[in-house]
Amino acid sequence: MDLELDGLEVSFDHTAVAAPRIRDLLPIYGDLLGGRHLGGGGDNRLVGFRTLQLTYANGSKVELMEPLAGSTFFDSFFELTRGRGGVHHLNFHVDDLTAAVALLTARGYRLHGLNQADPRWREVFLHPKEAHGVLIQLAQPGPREPGDVRPTLEEVLAGRGHNGNGIPSP
């Protein structure tokens, strides 16, 4: 069988779940299912959403997402889910994003959201129409700065995460 990303290292990293409020997701993914705050989240003022990640005993991860006030980032997603949210995307790490983009483009796949500006996190998305209705994020994580401390759950919810806007989660 011909693998689409043959020769590249690809590994599943996390499932992202979006809702109008992260606080509404925490009782299920944190309390009920035992997710522990991993960090890796914060606020993204440029795109208009807040994220945080939970990890589980076997090392799997779920990323929780919510829109920031005034953001339109999730508008079409929430319209499709009648305002409730749900699984937003699946994240896979690749060892060479540039090569992955070239391979997928050469095979005719529609990609969007290519972002290589941050060496700590380079990403592109495979359109849901290409993946049976699922948004696939391919990312190449880069090195972290020495002393780069991940924000606590309380800091993220208070709006003081990475790139925080200082506005608490609703």
C-alpha positions as CSV (number, residue, x, y, z in Angstrom):
1,M,0.0,0.0,0.0
2,D,1.3,3.5,-0.9
3,L,1.4,5.6,2.2
4,E,0.6,9.3,1.5
5,L,3.3,10.5,3.9
6,D,5.7,7.7,3.1
7,G,9.2,8.4,4.5
8,L,8.0,11.0,7.1
9,E,7.6,10.3,10.7
10,V,3.9,10.9,11.7
11,S,2.4,10.4,15.1
12,F,-1.0,11.1,16.6
13,D,-0.8,13.7,19.4
14,H,-4.2,14.9,20.5
15,T,-7.9,15.4,19.9
16,A,-9.2,19.0,20.2
17,V,-12.7,19.7,21.6
18,A,-14.2,23.2,21.3
19,A,-17.1,24.7,23.2
20,P,-18.3,28.2,24.1
21,R,-16.7,27.8,27.5
22,I,-13.7,25.6,28.6
23,R,-15.2,25.5,32.1
24,D,-18.1,23.5,30.7
25,L,-15.7,20.9,29.3
26,L,-13.6,20.5,32.5
27,P,-16.2,18.5,34.5
28,I,-16.3,15.8,31.8
29,Y,-12.7,15.7,30.5
30,G,-11.0,16.6,33.8
31,D,-13.2,15.5,36.7
32,L,-15.1,12.5,35.2
33,L,-12.4,11.1,32.9
34,G,-9.4,12.0,35.1
35,G,-7.6,14.4,32.8
36,R,-4.7,16.3,34.4
37,H,-3.7,19.7,33.3
38,L,-0.6,19.4,31.1
39,G,-0.2,23.0,30.2
40,G,0.6,23.7,26.6
41,G,-2.2,26.1,26.4
42,G,-2.9,29.8,26.9
43,D,-4.6,32.5,24.9
44,N,-4.1,33.3,21.3
45,R,-5.1,36.9,20.8
46,L,-4.1,36.8,17.1
47,V,-6.6,34.1,16.2
48,G,-9.1,34.6,19.0
49,F,-9.2,31.4,21.1
50,R,-8.0,30.0,24.4
51,T,-6.7,26.4,24.7
52,L,-5.4,24.1,27.4
53,Q,-4.4,20.4,27.3
54,L,-5.3,17.6,29.6
55,T,-3.3,14.3,29.7
56,Y,-4.4,10.9,30.8
57,A,-2.8,7.9,32.5
58,N,-1.8,6.3,29.1
59,G,-0.2,9.5,27.8
60,S,-3.1,10.5,25.5
61,K,-4.1,14.1,25.4
62,V,-7.3,16.2,24.8
63,E,-7.0,19.9,24.0
64,L,-9.9,22.1,25.2
65,M,-10.7,25.2,23.2
66,E,-13.0,28.3,23.6
67,P,-13.4,31.5,21.7
68,L,-12.2,34.8,23.2
69,A,-14.7,37.6,23.6
70,G,-15.5,39.2,20.2
71,S,-13.7,36.5,18.2
72,T,-15.4,35.0,15.1
73,F,-12.9,32.1,14.9
74,F,-15.4,29.4,15.9
75,D,-18.6,30.9,14.3
76,S,-19.0,28.5,11.5
77,F,-18.0,25.5,13.7
78,F,-20.6,26.4,16.3
79,E,-23.2,27.0,13.6
80,L,-22.6,23.4,12.4
81,T,-22.9,22.1,16.0
82,R,-25.9,24.2,16.9
83,G,-23.8,26.1,19.4
84,R,-22.7,23.2,21.4
85,G,-19.3,22.5,20.0
86,G,-17.6,19.1,19.9
87,V,-14.6,17.5,18.3
88,H,-12.8,20.3,16.4
89,H,-9.7,18.6,15.0
90,L,-7.3,15.8,15.3
91,N,-3.6,16.7,15.6
92,F,-0.7,14.7,14.1
93,H,2.9,15.6,14.5
94,V,5.2,15.3,11.6
95,D,9.0,15.5,11.6
96,D,9.2,17.7,8.5
97,L,6.2,20.0,7.8
98,T,7.7,21.4,4.6
99,A,8.1,17.9,3.1
100,A,4.5,16.9,4.3
101,V,3.0,20.0,2.6
102,A,4.9,19.2,-0.6
103,L,3.8,15.6,-0.6
104,L,0.2,16.4,0.1
105,T,0.0,19.3,-2.4
106,A,1.6,17.1,-5.1
107,R,-1.1,14.5,-4.5
108,G,-3.8,17.2,-4.9
109,Y,-4.9,17.6,-1.3
110,R,-6.4,20.9,-0.3
111,L,-4.5,22.5,2.6
112,H,-5.2,25.7,4.5
113,G,-3.9,27.7,7.4
114,L,-0.2,27.1,6.7
115,N,1.7,28.9,9.5
116,Q,5.4,28.7,9.8
117,A,6.0,32.0,11.6
118,D,6.6,30.4,15.0
119,P,9.5,28.0,15.1
120,R,8.0,26.4,18.2
121,W,4.9,25.4,16.3
122,R,4.6,25.1,12.6
123,E,1.3,23.9,11.2
124,V,-1.1,23.3,8.3
125,F,-4.6,21.9,8.1
126,L,-6.0,19.2,5.8
127,H,-9.5,20.4,4.7
128,P,-12.4,18.4,6.2
129,K,-13.6,17.7,2.7
130,E,-10.4,15.7,2.1
131,A,-10.7,13.7,5.4
132,H,-14.4,12.6,5.5
133,G,-15.5,15.6,7.5
134,V,-12.6,15.7,9.9
135,L,-10.3,18.7,10.2
136,I,-6.7,17.3,10.4
137,Q,-3.9,19.4,11.8
138,L,-0.4,18.5,10.9
139,A,2.2,20.2,13.1
140,Q,5.9,20.2,13.5
141,P,6.7,21.2,17.1
142,G,10.0,23.0,17.6
143,P,12.4,23.4,20.5
144,R,11.2,25.3,23.6
145,E,13.2,28.1,25.1
146,P,15.2,27.2,28.2
147,G,13.1,28.2,31.2
148,D,9.9,28.2,29.2
149,V,7.3,27.5,31.9
150,R,3.9,26.2,31.0
151,P,1.0,28.1,32.6
152,T,-1.0,26.5,35.3
153,L,-4.7,25.6,34.8
154,E,-5.6,28.6,37.0
155,E,-3.4,31.0,35.0
156,V,-4.9,29.8,31.7
157,L,-8.5,30.2,33.0
158,A,-7.6,33.6,34.4
159,G,-6.4,34.8,31.0
160,R,-2.7,34.8,32.0
161,G,-1.5,32.0,29.8
162,H,1.0,32.3,26.9
163,N,0.0,35.4,25.0
164,G,-2.8,35.9,27.6
165,N,-5.2,38.8,27.3
166,G,-5.9,39.1,31.0
167,I,-9.6,38.4,30.5
168,P,-10.8,35.3,32.5
169,S,-12.5,32.4,30.9
170,P,-16.3,32.9,31.2
